[in-house]
């Protein structure tokens, strides 16, 4: 009987693994445009090791957070593969680990096998988190470390637990700055929860993990990290604003976990649903900052299941009051919510521009919170949970299709690497590696950050500026569909037809075309 209850977990491991491996298996290349400078650093590490971290053969940024570079390079040498081949599958595979860890966390919190297994299945295919962890990125490697740290915080563990915390937290320090920051805030919230509900001994363990993350991060930054990434100047107003958000969400967590949210569950559901829809529409469709792009309103469909899941669960918070282990989930969820809220509404927040990335950290505790609460209800909760699971599964599969095959403009279609672009870069290198290339951020990543060709932004040339003699303008087919990519979310329409009379085509593969200037163009 117990084996049957584990069927959703087994299905989640298989489906989640296939979901994460699909982009690389389909394209034959690692997923994510951010993979290219990492691959170059891996190749140089293998070629020149032992080598100083500050060596000029590296890209000057990723090498100061070398976790994924070292990890993938080691496996490349062990397997006898090059980093490009290894990177395509090793990160998707290790991101199956959080599925297992979530199951173990829930069992530790005294949830049944069925509920824990079912929740593990759901989080295996959450969009966009599942697609995001398919990519060969620093963050993709950091994500399992982040979940593993939370697992160590959720168990007593003894000396072994402390040792694992030291090893994993130290690895995270050298892996990714944003994940380190988010994990530190979560550890602070969890530490307070442990002090309140378990006393000094358990609280000290949380504080211990928090201290390793913060002190380790500061030491690393002042020794190495600042060379690749400068923290913007902190104004006193920004610090006060940030602390205020953390305090408000912390006390809200304490209130919810010790009162069950009070009476009026139905009113809470309706109020939460209305507020969540309004705020989401404001952020997604209206734009919360002038510098951020306004997304099409239909993108609300991708987040609707999560809004429903979170809103419905607010009506059943009473279940968190009875089992103290389960209060962990609220503090986990609220700590990330505090960071997300600050990044949107805070006083000129440093995190402006990355709420969409923070959402990737939020969806797992949201799914756990929603399903764990709904499963406590006899029939109605389970029926709602089943319906919401169908909606989440449908959204996740359609999100993968829209991003990877329909090239959804704001769904990360540019993360899909194509052999045609890489082959074009190799062609230029063989033709004349002293030549300067120009194009958008995709061209920059492949031609400059990986192959090493000189690069200059190409928007002005698409708009009619004369091209210098040693410059090659590179265009790919999807630029006609979605525009010129500038930065993370900026897509600028260009009229590439003018290139036919302002320049001369020297290369055309059907995917990529290249142009040089003509006299009198």
Secondary structure, DSSP 4 states (H G I P E B T S, - for coil): -HHHHTHHHHHHHHHHHHHHHHHHHHHSS-S-TTHHHHHHHHHHHHHH-S--TT-TTS-SSGGGS-HHHHHHHHHHHHHT--HHHHHHHHHHHHTTHHHHHHHHHHHHTT--HHHHHHHHHHHTT-TTHHHHTTS-SHHHHHHHHHHHHHHHHHS--HHHHHHHHHHHHHHHHTT-HHHHHHHHHHHHHHHHHHHHHH-HHHHHHHHHHHHHHHHHHHHHHHHTGGGT-PPPPPPHHHHHHHHHHHHHHHHHHHHHHHHTT-S-HHHHHHHHHHHHHHHHHIIIII-SSTTSPPPPGGGHHHHHHHHHHHHHHGGGGGGGGT-GGGHHHHHHHHHHHHHHHHHHHSSS-TTTT-HHHHHHHHHHHHHHHHHHHHTTSSSHHHHHHHHHHHHHHHHHHHHHHHHHTS--TTTTGGG---HHHHHHHHHHHHH-TT-EEEE-HHHIIIIIIIS--EEEE-HHHHTTPPPPTTEEEEEETHHHHH-EEETTTEEE---GGGHHHHEEEEEE-SSEEEEEE-TT-
